[in-house]
Amino acid sequence: QQQVKQSPQSLIVQKGGISIINCAYENTAFDYFPWYQQFPGKGPALLIAIRPDVSEKKEGRFTISFNKSAKQFSLHIMDSQPGDSATYFCAASIRGFNKFYFGSGTKLNVKP
Amino acid sequence: DGGITQSPKYLFRKEGQNVTLSCEQNLNHDAMYWYRQDPGQGLRLIYYSQIVNDFQKGDIAEGYSVSREKKESFPLTVTSAQKNPTAFYLCASKGLADSSYNEQFFGPGTRLTVL
């Protein structure tokens, strides 16, 4: 059973547009929700993360929106750039535990 | 520089061979992980270790083995029992003690190909 469901599988956005990737989870004990960015042939790197005590977190062009009641969170990339083209993974974990549950990934292609 | 190193970057294996992938970290992290990534798919957990000399199976442990004799090292052996080992293997680590820091750091990966 997949603990974190991610959509869409792939996304094409024009330069300057907004990229939106969504994730949903089932386990209400999750209390840490990171997003990772992965370029081809490289390891994932933490992009931004949120805890459920806030509904939004913004870092530069990247924003996480969190809806606790719906058990959903999403990544918004404003003013998308070709350099943002990568695969993005959402994840969830529980404080004090050390297992992470990853979404299946979204391959983003930003067209110039 | 602190970080996670994986070696080799590329590895070729003949069928029936065991191969060992190296993972070393100098972040003083207690927890270490191995994930497998197949094209177009997410990360699947193979094994993880929270402390030296202890490790737990992940979701796809069959055909793999690990050891954790030192805090900084967590090698993964892909055995001949793993029928479809061609994949990208990622090692990761995380600190345990500080609950405000849940970040998992990843290594650069090893691409294993079965010939």
Backbone of each chain as ProteinMPNN parsed JSONL, in Angstrom:
{"seq_chain_A": "QQQVKQSPQSLIVQKGGISIINCAYENTAFDYFPWYQQFPGKGPALLIAIRPDVSEKKEGRFTISFNKSAKQFSLHIMDSQPGDSATYFCAASIRGFNKFYFGSGTKLNVKP", "coords_chain_A": {"N_chain_A": [[0.854, -1.196, 0.0], [0.652, 2.11, -0.988], [1.964, 4.754, 0.759], [2.227, 7.447, 0.277], [0.893, 9.34, -2.242], [1.543, 10.629, -5.422], [1.081, 13.163, -7.864], [1.083, 15.069, -10.952], [2.45, 12.389, -13.017], [4.147, 13.306, -14.954], [5.029, 16.559, -16.208], [4.625, 19.377, -18.186], [5.658, 22.639, -18.626], [5.518, 26.022, -19.607], [8.221, 28.357, -19.842], [8.355, 30.688, -17.219], [5.858, 30.12, -16.316], [3.597, 28.56, -13.871], [4.377, 25.774, -11.965], [2.79, 22.966, -10.652], [2.671, 20.46, -8.293], [1.235, 17.665, -6.796], [0.583, 15.951, -3.697], [-0.702, 13.283, -1.71], [-1.561, 11.834, 1.412], [-2.054, 9.136, 3.797], [-1.567, 8.431, 6.482], [-2.137, 9.91, 9.463], [-0.3, 10.42, 11.378], [2.006, 11.335, 10.264], [4.408, 13.918, 10.302], [6.227, 15.484, 9.036], [7.096, 16.841, 6.01], [8.837, 16.687, 3.295], [10.145, 18.003, 0.183], [11.933, 16.813, -2.58], [14.437, 17.437, -5.039], [15.614, 16.136, -8.038], [18.183, 15.788, -10.325], [19.043, 14.347, -13.521], [20.919, 11.381, -13.158], [21.938, 12.083, -10.706], [21.922, 12.282, -7.06], [18.945, 12.773, -5.053], [18.103, 16.025, -3.737], [17.309, 17.939, -0.89], [14.682, 20.225, -1.207], [12.65, 21.872, -0.111], [10.79, 21.921, 2.939], [8.023, 21.091, 5.125], [6.16, 21.38, 8.19], [3.182, 20.151, 9.84], [2.043, 22.206, 11.349], [1.861, 24.592, 10.094], [0.342, 26.224, 7.254], [1.462, 26.973, 4.928], [4.586, 27.342, 3.29], [7.229, 29.265, 2.145], [9.974, 29.547, -0.012], [11.893, 31.465, -1.749], [11.232, 30.991, -5.122], [9.782, 28.745, -4.641], [7.076, 27.111, -3.121], [5.388, 25.454, -0.531], [2.188, 24.211, -0.079], [-0.052, 23.283, 2.433], [-2.589, 21.119, 3.424], [-4.117, 20.079, 6.052], [-6.549, 18.9, 6.836], [-7.482, 17.734, 4.527], [-5.449, 16.027, 4.056], [-3.368, 16.551, 2.257], [-0.67, 17.875, 0.31], [1.182, 20.283, -1.538], [3.502, 21.289, -4.089], [4.501, 24.334, -5.35], [5.92, 25.927, -8.048], [6.922, 28.947, -8.85], [7.197, 31.227, -11.634], [8.551, 29.422, -13.412], [11.585, 27.97, -14.585], [13.82, 26.875, -17.237], [15.993, 25.617, -15.991], [14.819, 24.45, -13.829], [13.92, 22.066, -14.64], [13.579, 18.81, -13.84], [13.292, 15.872, -11.751], [10.838, 15.627, -9.293], [10.243, 14.752, -5.951], [7.895, 14.03, -3.466], [7.673, 13.466, 0.076], [7.124, 11.806, 3.228], [7.313, 11.65, 6.78], [7.653, 10.541, 10.209], [8.265, 12.256, 13.176], [10.896, 11.234, 15.257], [10.835, 8.681, 14.334], [12.536, 6.882, 11.768], [12.008, 6.322, 9.154], [11.271, 7.04, 5.828], [8.67, 7.866, 3.587], [8.176, 7.829, 0.214], [6.799, 9.639, -2.556], [5.926, 8.766, -5.972], [7.225, 10.34, -7.773], [7.608, 13.197, -9.981], [8.19, 14.152, -13.198], [9.409, 17.06, -14.339], [9.304, 19.283, -17.023], [10.444, 22.199, -18.225], [9.713, 24.345, -20.704], [11.598, 26.418, -22.883]], "CA_chain_A": [[0.0, 0.0, 0.0], [1.479, 3.293, -1.1], [1.637, 5.683, 1.831], [2.186, 8.802, -0.278], [0.541, 9.294, -3.66], [1.998, 11.856, -6.059], [0.605, 13.4, -9.228], [1.06, 14.095, -12.044], [3.681, 11.648, -13.252], [4.994, 14.202, -15.732], [4.446, 17.895, -16.301], [5.309, 20.287, -19.1], [5.273, 24.011, -18.324], [6.285, 27.029, -20.337], [9.057, 29.257, -19.032], [7.602, 31.762, -16.597], [4.595, 29.605, -15.798], [3.567, 27.98, -12.534], [4.351, 24.314, -11.92], [2.113, 22.507, -9.435], [2.755, 19.015, -8.081], [0.393, 17.353, -5.645], [0.773, 14.702, -2.964], [-1.711, 12.96, -0.709], [-1.094, 10.812, 2.347], [-3.099, 8.519, 4.6], [-1.222, 8.308, 7.891], [-2.23, 11.214, 10.125], [0.849, 10.581, 12.283], [3.095, 12.01, 9.564], [4.548, 15.298, 10.757], [7.303, 16.146, 8.315], [6.776, 16.649, 4.592], [9.861, 17.325, 2.459], [10.188, 17.843, -1.269], [13.278, 16.642, -3.083], [14.668, 17.708, -6.46], [16.651, 15.239, -8.529], [18.606, 15.923, -11.713], [19.428, 13.033, -14.06], [22.211, 10.826, -12.759], [22.368, 12.626, -9.414], [21.071, 11.968, -5.929], [17.979, 13.818, -4.701], [18.515, 17.035, -2.769], [16.171, 18.576, -0.238], [14.323, 21.501, -1.784], [11.879, 22.609, 0.88], [10.03, 20.995, 3.783], [7.014, 21.747, 5.953], [5.532, 20.619, 9.264], [1.739, 20.395, 9.741], [1.545, 23.313, 12.151], [1.69, 25.754, 9.221], [-0.381, 25.858, 6.036], [2.238, 27.347, 3.756], [5.978, 27.728, 3.502], [7.756, 29.783, 0.899], [11.413, 29.791, -0.092], [12.16, 31.946, -3.098], [10.138, 30.681, -6.056], [9.185, 27.462, -4.259], [6.111, 27.203, -2.032], [4.608, 24.27, -0.168], [0.883, 24.443, 0.524], [-0.391, 22.097, 3.217], [-3.989, 21.056, 3.85], [-4.128, 18.987, 7.021], [-7.838, 18.206, 6.863], [-7.577, 16.932, 3.303], [-4.267, 15.176, 4.003], [-2.725, 16.814, 0.975], [0.281, 18.971, 0.255], [1.576, 20.501, -2.921], [4.657, 22.142, -4.379], [4.274, 25.315, -6.4], [7.134, 26.585, -8.526], [6.532, 30.171, -9.554], [8.155, 31.683, -12.644], [9.355, 28.24, -13.715], [12.716, 28.181, -15.487], [14.352, 25.621, -17.797], [16.876, 25.003, -14.995], [13.996, 23.713, -12.852], [13.587, 20.773, -15.222], [14.119, 17.777, -12.96], [12.251, 15.039, -11.148], [10.519, 16.077, -7.942], [9.646, 13.737, -5.095], [7.415, 14.39, -2.147], [7.906, 12.418, 1.058], [6.532, 12.032, 4.546], [7.894, 10.836, 7.841], [7.17, 10.799, 11.56], [9.343, 12.656, 14.085], [11.285, 10.168, 16.174], [11.035, 7.491, 13.52], [13.555, 7.187, 10.774], [11.633, 5.783, 7.857], [10.633, 8.009, 4.959], [7.798, 7.322, 2.554], [8.314, 8.707, -0.938], [5.906, 9.569, -3.699], [6.502, 8.102, -7.146], [8.005, 11.296, -8.549], [7.048, 13.948, -11.107], [9.229, 14.662, -14.087], [9.033, 18.396, -14.811], [10.033, 19.814, -18.172], [10.101, 23.596, -18.442], [10.06, 24.679, -22.083], [12.063, 27.813, -22.997]], "C_chain_A": [[0.886, 1.241, 0.0], [1.035, 4.313, -0.066], [1.489, 7.118, 1.336], [1.942, 8.69, -1.784], [0.828, 10.641, -4.296], [1.442, 11.943, -7.471], [0.932, 14.821, -9.664], [2.399, 13.371, -12.162], [4.673, 12.492, -14.04], [4.253, 15.508, -15.96], [5.291, 18.722, -17.259], [4.757, 21.692, -18.871], [6.117, 24.948, -19.178], [7.092, 27.885, -19.361], [8.22, 30.423, -18.52], [6.273, 31.329, -16.014], [4.723, 29.049, -14.385], [3.476, 26.455, -12.646], [3.722, 23.902, -10.592], [2.146, 20.983, -9.383], [2.044, 18.703, -6.764], [0.751, 16.02, -5.01], [-0.322, 14.536, -1.932], [-1.189, 11.831, 0.168], [-2.259, 10.297, 3.174], [-2.825, 8.591, 6.102], [-1.208, 9.68, 8.568], [-1.104, 11.439, 11.131], [2.034, 11.252, 11.594], [3.181, 13.462, 10.031], [5.721, 16.01, 10.117], [7.14, 15.798, 6.846], [7.807, 17.398, 3.745], [9.59, 17.122, 0.967], [11.647, 17.777, -1.688], [13.303, 16.922, -4.586], [15.814, 16.812, -6.91], [16.919, 15.505, -10.003], [19.108, 14.569, -12.208], [20.827, 12.613, -13.625], [22.736, 11.315, -11.439], [21.46, 12.122, -8.303], [20.083, 13.085, -5.66], [18.564, 14.783, -3.678], [17.277, 17.689, -2.187], [15.94, 19.963, -0.821], [13.653, 22.398, -0.742], [11.076, 21.602, 1.687], [9.074, 21.773, 4.668], [6.572, 20.805, 7.06], [4.056, 21.011, 9.313], [1.197, 21.519, 10.604], [1.426, 24.615, 11.362], [1.019, 25.301, 7.925], [0.407, 26.191, 4.772], [3.66, 27.695, 4.165], [6.561, 28.126, 2.17], [9.255, 29.989, 1.021], [11.737, 30.172, -1.538], [10.977, 31.666, -4.006], [9.367, 29.431, -5.69], [8.297, 27.634, -3.032], [5.484, 25.836, -1.804], [3.293, 24.761, 0.422], [0.449, 23.153, 1.204], [-1.823, 22.184, 3.684], [-4.149, 19.845, 4.745], [-5.433, 18.208, 6.982], [-8.008, 17.301, 5.649], [-6.436, 15.937, 3.172], [-3.577, 15.295, 2.654], [-1.702, 17.931, 1.135], [0.798, 19.079, -1.176], [2.784, 21.432, -2.999], [4.287, 23.057, -5.54], [5.615, 25.939, -6.766], [6.7, 27.773, -9.363], [7.62, 30.541, -10.56], [9.114, 30.544, -13.016], [10.405, 28.54, -14.788], [13.194, 26.848, -16.058], [15.279, 24.89, -16.828], [16.14, 24.263, -13.899], [13.629, 22.329, -13.371], [14.326, 19.671, -14.478], [12.97, 16.873, -12.546], [12.081, 15.465, -9.697], [9.804, 14.964, -7.187], [9.106, 14.39, -3.836], [7.677, 13.207, -1.214], [7.214, 12.782, 2.358], [7.233, 11.148, 5.556], [7.311, 11.267, 9.181], [8.355, 11.14, 12.441], [9.622, 11.532, 15.064], [11.423, 8.82, 15.485], [11.955, 7.852, 12.37], [13.261, 6.599, 9.419], [10.884, 6.862, 7.085], [9.799, 7.275, 3.919], [7.776, 8.311, 1.395], [7.16, 8.538, -1.918], [6.655, 9.009, -4.897], [7.271, 9.048, -8.057], [7.235, 11.951, -9.677], [8.193, 14.501, -11.928], [8.746, 15.971, -14.692], [9.934, 18.807, -15.964], [9.545, 21.24, -18.402], [10.63, 24.003, -19.812], [10.487, 26.147, -22.158], [11.134, 28.668, -23.856]], "O_chain_A": [[1.75, 1.408, 0.861], [-0.136, 4.692, -0.022], [0.728, 7.906, 1.898], [2.693, 8.029, -2.501], [0.413, 11.678, -3.779], [1.342, 10.942, -8.18], [1.048, 15.704, -8.814], [3.362, 13.715, -11.475], [5.882, 12.409, -13.827], [3.025, 15.564, -15.913], [6.517, 18.76, -17.153], [3.546, 21.909, -18.914], [7.292, 24.684, -19.433], [6.693, 28.101, -18.216], [7.48, 31.059, -19.271], [5.63, 32.093, -15.293], [5.798, 29.063, -13.785], [2.606, 25.923, -13.336], [4.08, 24.428, -9.538], [1.705, 20.307, -10.312], [2.233, 19.388, -5.759], [1.166, 15.082, -5.69], [-0.809, 15.507, -1.353], [-0.449, 10.968, -0.304], [-3.313, 10.928, 3.249], [-3.744, 8.789, 6.897], [-0.353, 10.513, 8.268], [-0.972, 12.535, 11.676], [2.969, 11.692, 12.264], [2.167, 14.151, 10.144], [6.161, 17.045, 10.618], [7.057, 14.627, 6.474], [7.667, 18.597, 3.505], [8.897, 16.188, 0.563], [12.483, 18.557, -1.232], [12.33, 16.678, -5.3], [16.852, 16.735, -6.252], [16.008, 15.458, -10.83], [19.546, 13.738, -11.413], [21.784, 13.383, -13.713], [23.868, 11.0, -11.073], [20.374, 11.603, -8.559], [20.351, 14.237, -6.002], [19.407, 14.411, -2.862], [16.313, 17.963, -2.902], [16.862, 20.773, -0.92], [14.058, 23.542, -0.535], [10.718, 20.541, 1.175], [9.277, 22.958, 4.932], [6.601, 19.585, 6.898], [3.706, 22.104, 8.869], [-0.009, 21.766, 10.592], [0.952, 25.622, 11.887], [1.116, 24.134, 7.545], [0.06, 25.743, 3.679], [3.905, 28.261, 5.231], [6.409, 27.413, 1.177], [9.748, 30.528, 2.012], [11.838, 29.319, -2.42], [9.85, 32.056, -3.703], [8.393, 29.088, -6.361], [8.707, 28.225, -2.032], [5.099, 25.147, -2.749], [3.278, 25.616, 1.308], [0.563, 22.068, 0.634], [-2.237, 23.186, 4.268], [-4.298, 18.721, 4.265], [-5.424, 16.981, 7.085], [-8.609, 16.231, 5.741], [-6.449, 15.093, 2.276], [-3.25, 14.303, 2.003], [-1.848, 18.814, 1.981], [0.842, 18.097, -1.918], [3.04, 22.238, -2.104], [3.818, 22.598, -6.582], [6.348, 26.417, -5.9], [6.17, 27.609, -10.462], [8.795, 30.22, -10.378], [10.333, 30.696, -12.942], [10.149, 29.257, -15.755], [12.999, 25.803, -15.437], [15.339, 23.66, -16.848], [16.752, 23.529, -13.122], [13.088, 21.51, -12.628], [15.556, 19.615, -14.492], [11.823, 17.082, -12.941], [13.058, 15.642, -8.969], [8.89, 14.323, -7.706], [9.783, 15.207, -3.212], [7.879, 12.081, -1.67], [6.777, 13.915, 2.556], [7.686, 10.049, 5.239], [6.565, 12.243, 9.261], [9.344, 10.407, 12.463], [8.7, 10.947, 15.633], [12.068, 7.916, 16.014], [12.12, 9.029, 12.049], [14.172, 6.398, 8.616], [9.983, 7.512, 7.615], [10.174, 6.207, 3.437], [7.408, 9.474, 1.562], [6.618, 7.445, -2.086], [7.868, 8.802, -4.845], [7.903, 8.604, -9.015], [6.329, 11.354, -10.258], [9.052, 15.222, -11.422], [7.788, 15.99, -15.466], [11.158, 18.694, -15.892], [8.379, 21.462, -18.731], [11.838, 24.006, -20.049], [9.838, 27.018, -21.579], [11.388, 29.857, -24.045]]}, "seq_chain_B": "DGGITQSPKYLFRKEGQNVTLSCEQNLNHDAMYWYRQDPGQGLRLIYYSQIVNDFQKGDIAEGYSVSREKKESFPLTVTSAQKNPTAFYLCASKGLADSSYNEQFFGPGTRLTVL", "coords_chain_B": {"N_chain_B": [[35.006, 18.779, 3.395], [31.663, 18.075, 4.347], [29.672, 15.182, 3.816], [28.12, 12.642, 1.762], [29.519, 9.841, 0.28], [29.532, 7.701, -2.496], [30.578, 4.696, -3.98], [31.388, 2.325, -6.573], [30.786, 4.818, -9.187], [29.685, 3.798, -11.487], [28.822, 0.438, -12.127], [29.342, -2.825, -13.23], [27.93, -5.966, -13.565], [28.217, -9.443, -13.829], [25.904, -12.038, -14.495], [25.008, -14.006, -11.701], [27.007, -13.175, -10.046], [28.098, -11.729, -6.95], [28.002, -8.361, -5.852], [29.408, -5.492, -4.241], [28.336, -2.4, -3.028], [29.601, 0.696, -2.076], [29.148, 2.953, 0.665], [29.796, 5.866, 2.321], [29.786, 8.19, 5.01], [30.483, 11.404, 6.399], [29.118, 12.927, 8.152], [28.481, 12.467, 10.699], [26.119, 11.143, 11.182], [23.543, 9.111, 12.564], [21.614, 7.4, 11.407], [21.343, 5.442, 8.466], [20.645, 4.677, 5.023], [19.552, 2.589, 2.291], [18.381, 2.92, -0.966], [16.56, 1.903, -3.84], [16.259, 2.875, -7.222], [14.335, 2.784, -10.025], [13.958, 3.383, -13.568], [11.818, 6.115, -14.117], [10.46, 5.667, -11.803], [9.711, 5.852, -8.278], [11.516, 6.097, -5.132], [12.574, 3.194, -3.606], [12.781, 1.543, -0.554], [15.468, -0.361, 0.582], [17.164, -1.349, 2.722], [17.643, -0.144, 6.088], [19.493, 1.497, 8.686], [19.713, 2.297, 12.051], [21.558, 2.463, 13.958], [24.886, 1.515, 14.864], [25.762, -1.835, 14.093], [23.171, -2.7, 13.844], [20.307, -3.203, 11.83], [17.466, -2.823, 9.637], [15.086, -4.482, 7.547], [13.853, -3.093, 4.54], [11.333, -2.311, 2.15], [11.982, -3.885, -0.052], [13.941, -5.971, 0.418], [14.794, -8.501, -0.34], [17.332, -10.5, -1.745], [19.341, -8.764, -1.246], [21.974, -7.649, 0.966], [23.292, -6.171, 3.97], [25.689, -4.439, 6.06], [26.681, -2.945, 9.162], [29.134, -1.986, 10.541], [30.642, 0.156, 11.263], [29.985, 3.539, 12.203], [30.124, 5.396, 10.152], [29.917, 3.981, 7.787], [28.103, 2.013, 5.432], [27.777, -0.505, 3.725], [26.33, -2.075, 0.824], [25.428, -5.207, -0.365], [24.732, -6.724, -3.353], [23.287, -9.592, -4.101], [23.508, -12.75, -5.894], [21.018, -13.725, -5.765], [19.276, -11.713, -6.253], [17.202, -11.057, -8.746], [16.748, -9.132, -10.678], [18.738, -6.856, -10.825], [19.579, -4.52, -12.09], [19.711, -1.135, -11.791], [19.478, 2.154, -10.295], [21.235, 2.986, -7.48], [20.815, 4.422, -4.357], [22.287, 5.913, -1.559], [21.638, 7.126, 1.705], [21.609, 9.386, 4.537], [20.845, 10.342, 7.932], [20.567, 12.485, 10.75], [19.922, 11.509, 14.147], [19.312, 12.52, 16.703], [18.404, 15.237, 16.961], [15.33, 16.484, 16.941], [14.27, 18.526, 15.486], [15.468, 18.513, 13.12], [14.921, 16.795, 10.477], [16.018, 16.116, 8.139], [16.995, 14.206, 5.366], [19.919, 13.237, 3.844], [21.296, 12.661, 0.644], [23.49, 10.494, -1.201], [25.527, 10.538, -4.255], [24.841, 8.378, -5.818], [24.962, 5.045, -7.304], [25.172, 3.437, -10.342], [24.098, 0.41, -11.313], [24.608, -2.195, -13.551], [23.568, -5.15, -15.057], [25.241, -7.492, -16.945]], "CA_chain_B": [[33.58, 18.939, 3.137], [30.842, 16.993, 4.852], [28.759, 14.655, 2.829], [27.992, 11.201, 1.553], [30.173, 9.383, -0.937], [29.186, 6.361, -2.953], [31.473, 4.207, -5.028], [31.771, 3.181, -7.689], [29.679, 5.539, -9.802], [29.106, 2.815, -12.403], [29.235, -0.919, -11.782], [28.795, -3.827, -14.135], [27.944, -7.275, -12.907], [27.787, -10.598, -14.61], [24.873, -12.821, -13.793], [25.55, -14.978, -10.759], [28.026, -12.573, -9.192], [27.742, -10.785, -5.907], [28.771, -7.123, -5.898], [29.203, -4.652, -3.069], [28.324, -0.967, -3.253], [30.121, 1.378, -0.901], [28.549, 4.21, 1.1], [30.497, 6.444, 3.468], [29.35, 9.551, 5.346], [31.254, 12.067, 7.464], [28.176, 13.88, 8.751], [28.213, 11.983, 12.055], [24.715, 10.735, 11.245], [23.315, 7.769, 13.103], [20.796, 6.575, 10.52], [21.749, 5.332, 7.06], [19.602, 4.036, 4.212], [19.762, 2.248, 0.883], [17.198, 2.935, -1.81], [16.693, 1.52, -5.243], [15.45, 3.701, -8.106], [14.208, 2.303, -11.387], [13.558, 4.49, -14.452], [10.443, 6.582, -14.039], [9.818, 5.241, -10.564], [10.15, 6.495, -7.048], [12.567, 5.473, -4.336], [12.118, 2.068, -2.811], [13.721, 1.311, 0.537], [16.008, -1.725, 0.631], [17.533, -1.551, 4.122], [18.089, 1.033, 6.807], [20.169, 1.218, 9.94], [19.599, 3.44, 12.946], [22.671, 2.447, 14.896], [25.9, 0.518, 14.508], [25.479, -3.26, 14.333], [21.731, -2.966, 13.785], [19.68, -2.731, 10.601], [16.138, -3.358, 9.408], [14.687, -4.638, 6.162], [12.883, -2.185, 3.973], [10.241, -2.908, 1.38], [12.457, -4.78, -1.118], [15.235, -6.451, 0.921], [15.161, -9.816, -0.872], [18.433, -10.476, -2.699], [20.322, -7.78, -0.799], [22.433, -7.742, 2.349], [24.031, -4.991, 4.42], [26.366, -4.512, 7.346], [26.911, -1.614, 9.742], [30.18, -2.209, 11.537], [31.114, 1.483, 11.657], [28.935, 4.55, 12.092], [30.229, 6.142, 8.91], [29.912, 3.116, 6.621], [26.915, 1.149, 5.319], [27.872, -1.136, 2.402], [25.222, -2.892, 0.329], [25.807, -6.291, -1.264], [23.687, -7.223, -4.237], [23.643, -10.989, -4.271], [23.014, -13.415, -7.103], [19.596, -14.02, -5.559], [18.498, -10.587, -6.766], [17.025, -11.461, -10.146], [16.707, -7.985, -11.583], [19.445, -5.85, -10.042], [19.922, -3.313, -12.841], [18.999, 0.007, -11.227], [20.275, 3.236, -9.705], [21.183, 2.762, -6.039], [21.076, 5.642, -3.605], [22.528, 5.82, -0.129], [21.243, 8.359, 2.39], [21.838, 9.372, 5.975], [20.075, 11.317, 8.7], [20.862, 12.558, 12.163], [18.847, 10.95, 14.959], [18.998, 13.102, 18.003], [17.746, 16.526, 16.935], [14.017, 16.258, 16.336], [13.92, 19.604, 14.575], [16.176, 18.295, 11.865], [14.564, 15.481, 9.983], [16.461, 16.062, 6.761], [17.727, 13.051, 4.879], [20.885, 13.62, 2.824], [21.547, 11.585, -0.3], [24.725, 10.417, -1.941], [25.379, 10.755, -5.699], [24.292, 7.201, -6.465], [25.726, 4.06, -8.084], [24.353, 2.794, -11.379], [24.487, -0.991, -11.48], [24.093, -2.828, -14.771], [23.876, -6.57, -15.191], [25.585, -7.792, -18.339]], "C_chain_B": [[32.808, 17.762, 3.709], [29.932, 16.489, 3.772], [28.759, 13.153, 2.788], [28.67, 10.845, 0.244], [29.739, 7.954, -1.231], [30.184, 5.951, -4.029], [31.167, 2.752, -5.313], [30.559, 3.939, -8.232], [28.933, 4.615, -10.763], [29.666, 1.435, -12.048], [28.549, -1.886, -12.728], [28.96, -5.186, -13.477], [27.519, -8.345, -13.886], [26.748, -11.366, -13.796], [25.544, -13.863, -12.893], [26.606, -14.434, -9.821], [27.392, -11.766, -8.067], [28.582, -9.517, -6.1], [28.431, -6.284, -4.668], [29.346, -3.186, -3.44], [28.737, -0.281, -1.945], [29.348, 2.656, -0.623], [29.251, 4.667, 2.368], [29.95, 7.85, 3.721], [30.215, 10.108, 6.482], [30.429, 13.153, 8.135], [27.875, 13.542, 10.205], [26.739, 11.614, 12.246], [24.592, 9.316, 11.773], [22.598, 6.856, 12.112], [21.338, 6.604, 9.092], [20.757, 4.436, 6.324], [20.163, 3.629, 2.849], [18.408, 2.22, 0.185], [17.564, 2.433, -3.196], [15.762, 2.403, -6.055], [15.501, 3.111, -9.499], [13.671, 3.438, -12.255], [12.084, 4.845, -14.323], [9.725, 6.187, -12.763], [10.402, 5.986, -9.37], [11.26, 5.722, -6.363], [11.976, 4.345, -3.497], [13.196, 1.696, -1.79], [14.153, -0.152, 0.571], [16.309, -2.106, 2.08], [17.784, -0.19, 4.763], [18.656, 0.622, 8.157], [20.1, 2.471, 10.802], [20.781, 3.545, 13.896], [23.646, 1.372, 14.449], [25.472, -0.879, 14.959], [23.99, -3.587, 14.392], [21.18, -2.444, 12.474], [18.346, -3.448, 10.428], [15.873, -3.477, 7.913], [13.708, -3.547, 5.781], [11.852, -2.963, 3.184], [10.703, -3.947, 0.356], [13.812, -5.373, -0.756], [15.694, -7.76, 0.281], [16.256, -9.706, -1.927], [19.513, -9.476, -2.357], [20.768, -8.101, 0.624], [23.25, -6.506, 2.683], [24.791, -5.332, 5.692], [26.558, -3.09, 7.849], [27.894, -1.792, 10.908], [30.759, -0.901, 12.06], [30.013, 2.493, 11.415], [28.942, 5.199, 10.718], [30.055, 5.294, 7.654], [28.717, 2.171, 6.62], [26.936, 0.49, 3.941], [26.679, -2.036, 2.095], [25.777, -3.956, -0.614], [24.586, -6.737, -2.05], [24.062, -8.657, -4.565], [23.079, -11.553, -5.563], [21.539, -13.783, -6.974], [18.7, -12.883, -6.022], [18.395, -10.747, -8.275], [17.058, -10.307, -11.133], [17.422, -6.797, -10.933], [19.782, -4.558, -10.78], [19.063, -2.151, -12.366], [20.014, 1.043, -10.766], [20.112, 3.115, -8.193], [21.632, 4.018, -5.303], [21.244, 5.338, -2.129], [22.148, 7.158, 0.498], [21.566, 8.246, 3.875], [21.041, 10.485, 6.632], [20.533, 11.317, 10.151], [19.678, 12.062, 12.966], [18.375, 11.889, 16.057], [18.135, 14.351, 17.925], [16.411, 16.414, 16.224], [13.608, 17.381, 15.4], [14.57, 19.441, 13.217], [15.855, 16.9, 11.376], [15.128, 15.232, 8.596], [17.284, 14.823, 6.485], [18.629, 13.526, 3.75], [21.205, 12.422, 1.944], [22.95, 11.664, -0.881], [24.47, 10.57, -3.432], [24.877, 9.54, -6.467], [25.316, 6.318, -7.159], [24.774, 3.424, -9.079], [24.903, 1.401, -11.619], [23.82, -1.559, -12.722], [24.522, -4.281, -14.804], [24.108, -6.884, -16.666], [24.991, -9.136, -18.762]], "O_chain_B": [[33.222, 16.609, 3.585], [29.471, 17.247, 2.918], [29.319, 12.482, 3.655], [28.422, 11.476, -0.784], [29.601, 7.123, -0.334], [30.579, 6.755, -4.873], [30.738, 2.016, -4.424], [29.435, 3.72, -7.781], [27.705, 4.647, -10.843], [30.841, 1.298, -11.71], [27.351, -1.787, -12.993], [30.006, -5.5, -12.908], [26.583, -8.168, -14.666], [26.74, -11.327, -12.566], [26.517, -14.51, -13.282], [27.056, -15.13, -8.911], [26.308, -11.203, -8.211], [29.752, -9.603, -6.473], [27.326, -6.355, -4.13], [30.32, -2.774, -4.07], [28.276, -0.64, -0.861], [28.941, 3.36, -1.546], [29.294, 3.944, 3.364], [29.686, 8.604, 2.784], [30.618, 9.386, 7.394], [30.957, 14.154, 8.619], [27.11, 14.243, 10.867], [26.189, 11.758, 13.337], [25.41, 8.445, 11.479], [22.935, 5.678, 11.991], [21.738, 7.651, 8.583], [20.121, 3.563, 6.914], [21.103, 4.232, 2.332], [17.445, 1.609, 0.649], [18.705, 2.529, -3.647], [14.627, 2.659, -5.654], [16.573, 2.957, -10.084], [13.011, 4.349, -11.754], [11.214, 3.978, -14.409], [8.51, 6.355, -12.655], [11.436, 6.649, -9.458], [11.86, 4.814, -6.939], [10.999, 4.535, -2.772], [14.37, 1.555, -2.132], [13.322, -1.06, 0.588], [15.763, -3.081, 2.596], [18.095, 0.786, 4.08], [18.346, -0.443, 8.691], [20.392, 3.572, 10.337], [20.984, 4.567, 14.552], [23.274, 0.436, 13.742], [24.909, -1.071, 16.036], [23.595, -4.625, 14.925], [21.546, -1.351, 12.044], [18.119, -4.522, 10.986], [16.367, -2.68, 7.116], [12.86, -3.133, 6.571], [11.536, -4.111, 3.497], [9.915, -4.795, -0.063], [14.747, -5.286, -1.551], [16.877, -8.093, 0.355], [16.141, -8.933, -2.878], [20.495, -9.345, -3.087], [20.043, -8.739, 1.388], [23.828, -5.871, 1.8], [24.565, -6.37, 6.315], [26.593, -2.144, 7.063], [27.522, -1.753, 12.081], [31.301, -0.851, 13.164], [29.195, 2.316, 10.513], [27.884, 5.519, 10.177], [30.046, 5.84, 6.551], [28.357, 1.601, 7.65], [26.173, 0.896, 3.065], [26.104, -2.666, 2.982], [26.51, -3.64, -1.552], [23.548, -7.079, -1.483], [25.061, -8.898, -5.242], [22.275, -10.911, -6.238], [20.889, -14.114, -7.965], [17.492, -13.067, -6.17], [19.382, -10.592, -8.994], [17.369, -10.504, -12.308], [16.771, -5.833, -10.533], [20.228, -3.595, -10.157], [17.841, -2.17, -12.515], [21.226, 0.839, -10.836], [18.994, 3.139, -7.68], [22.683, 4.591, -5.591], [20.455, 4.607, -1.53], [22.321, 8.207, -0.123], [21.771, 7.151, 4.399], [20.618, 11.441, 5.981], [20.849, 10.267, 10.71], [18.538, 12.18, 12.517], [17.176, 12.027, 16.3], [17.224, 14.519, 18.736], [16.38, 16.261, 15.003], [12.689, 17.209, 14.599], [14.246, 20.162, 12.274], [16.463, 15.928, 11.823], [14.765, 14.254, 7.942], [18.154, 14.443, 7.269], [18.157, 14.15, 2.8], [21.367, 11.305, 2.435], [23.521, 12.744, -1.035], [23.319, 10.718, -3.845], [24.525, 9.654, -7.641], [26.391, 6.773, -7.55], [23.707, 2.934, -8.711], [26.036, 1.237, -12.072], [22.612, -1.416, -12.913], [25.694, -4.602, -14.605], [23.275, -6.579, -17.519], [25.173, -9.56, -19.903]]}, "name": "protein", "num_of_chains": 2, "seq": "QQQVKQSPQSLIVQKGGISIINCAYENTAFDYFPWYQQFPGKGPALLIAIRPDVSEKKEGRFTISFNKSAKQFSLHIMDSQPGDSATYFCAASIRGFNKFYFGSGTKLNVKPDGGITQSPKYLFRKEGQNVTLSCEQNLNHDAMYWYRQDPGQGLRLIYYSQIVNDFQKGDIAEGYSVSREKKESFPLTVTSAQKNPTAFYLCASKGLADSSYNEQFFGPGTRLTVL"}
